[in-house]
Amino acid sequence: MSNRRCSRPACKQFAVHTLTYVYRDSTAVLGPLAAYVEPHCYDLCAAHADRMTVPIGWEVVRLPDGPAEEPVDDLEALANAVMQATAPRAAGEPVGQGVEVGRRGHLRVLRSSPQDTGRLR
């Protein structure tokens, strides 16, 4: 357990979640307690995390408390990345950067060739 306390004034409970605001996307991200204290993040206890509200029109993204998958050794992760990069590509797999045909927030829709309309078939 961390010895960090909740960021809310007068709260003496231990922090178990970290809250981060992404102003550009009008999103609040609430996840497990961050490994390090970040200057623009807020550490919250369970009670304050459960009662957290955001401004009208904002979205809340709640990340799971536990790890999504088993921790991967750095050397194993590097080996997996090299294997993926050197694996032969399928004939129909798109290659190159593509052409941007749409955008929503920080996400982009790319078209890889003139024949591709950017839609699933």
C-alpha positions as a printed Julia matrix, in Angstrom:
121×3 Matrix{Float64}:
   0.0     0.0     0.0
   1.18    3.51   -0.79
   1.79    6.07    1.9
   0.35    8.84   -0.3
  -2.78   10.55    0.97
  -5.89   11.67   -0.89
  -5.48   15.06   -2.61
  -8.85   16.3    -1.37
  -8.51   18.92    1.4
  -8.98   17.57    4.94
  -9.11   13.95    3.75
  -6.69   11.73    5.65
  -7.41    8.48    3.75
  -4.77    6.69    1.71
  -4.9     7.28   -2.05
  -5.79    4.3    -4.25
  -6.61    6.05   -7.57
  -5.03    8.76   -9.73
  -7.19   11.28  -11.59
  -5.88   12.99  -14.71
  -7.7    15.61  -16.79
  -7.24   15.67  -20.58
  -8.54   19.16  -21.3
  -8.11   18.91  -25.07
 -10.54   15.95  -25.21
 -12.8    17.07  -22.31
 -12.04   13.79  -20.56
 -11.21   12.79  -17.0
  -9.22    9.55  -16.63
  -9.47    7.72  -13.32
  -7.11    4.8   -12.95
  -5.08    2.89  -10.41
  -2.64    4.85   -8.28
   0.24    6.07  -10.42
   3.72    4.84   -9.57
   4.99    8.41   -9.17
   3.44   11.69   -8.07
   2.7    13.81  -11.14
   2.27   17.59  -10.86
  -1.06   17.81  -12.74
  -2.66   14.63  -11.41
  -4.71   14.08   -8.29
  -4.43   11.08   -5.99
  -7.83   10.08   -4.57
  -9.06    7.69   -1.9
 -11.75    5.14   -2.82
 -14.59    7.26   -1.42
 -13.65   10.4    -3.35
 -13.0     8.41   -6.54
 -16.5     6.86   -6.33
 -18.16   10.27   -5.83
 -16.1    12.09   -8.46
 -18.06   14.22  -10.95
 -16.93   16.07  -14.06
 -18.24   19.17  -15.85
 -21.28   18.78  -18.12
 -20.21   17.5   -21.53
 -17.08   15.79  -20.24
 -16.47   12.05  -20.35
 -15.07    9.89  -17.57
 -12.78    6.98  -18.45
 -12.37    4.54  -15.56
  -9.42    2.22  -16.02
  -9.41   -1.19  -14.33
  -7.6    -1.42  -11.01
  -5.59   -4.55  -11.79
  -2.99   -5.06  -14.47
  -4.5    -5.8   -17.87
  -2.02   -8.58  -18.51
   0.98  -10.22  -16.95
   3.98   -7.91  -16.62
   6.43   -8.42  -19.46
  10.16   -8.44  -19.01
  11.83   -5.57  -20.94
  14.06   -8.01  -22.82
  11.06  -10.17  -23.74
   9.14   -7.08  -24.92
  12.09   -6.06  -27.1
  12.33   -9.56  -28.58
   8.58   -9.56  -29.35
   8.83   -6.15  -31.03
  11.73   -7.34  -33.22
   9.83  -10.52  -34.19
   6.75   -8.49  -35.17
   8.82   -6.0   -37.17
  10.64   -8.72  -39.11
   7.65  -11.03  -39.67
   6.63  -11.39  -43.32
   3.56   -9.32  -44.18
   0.44  -10.73  -45.77
  -0.14   -9.68  -49.4
  -3.27   -7.62  -48.63
  -1.85   -5.86  -45.58
  -1.57   -2.07  -46.06
   1.93   -0.62  -46.26
   3.16    2.92  -45.68
   1.77    5.93  -43.87
  -1.51    6.27  -45.76
  -3.59    9.36  -46.43
  -5.63   11.0   -43.69
  -9.34   10.96  -44.58
 -10.88   11.82  -41.21
 -10.13   12.92  -37.67
 -11.88   12.84  -34.31
  -9.93   14.33  -31.42
  -6.47   12.75  -31.44
  -7.58    9.75  -33.57
  -7.08    9.67  -37.33
  -8.64    7.56  -40.1
  -6.06    6.63  -42.76
  -6.51    5.3   -46.28
  -3.57    3.25  -47.49
  -4.27    3.22  -51.23
  -6.56    4.96  -53.75
  -8.75    1.81  -54.0
  -9.35    1.7   -50.23
 -12.41    3.78  -49.23
 -11.57    3.64  -45.52
 -14.63    1.49  -44.73
 -14.83   -2.05  -43.52
 -16.23   -4.59  -45.97
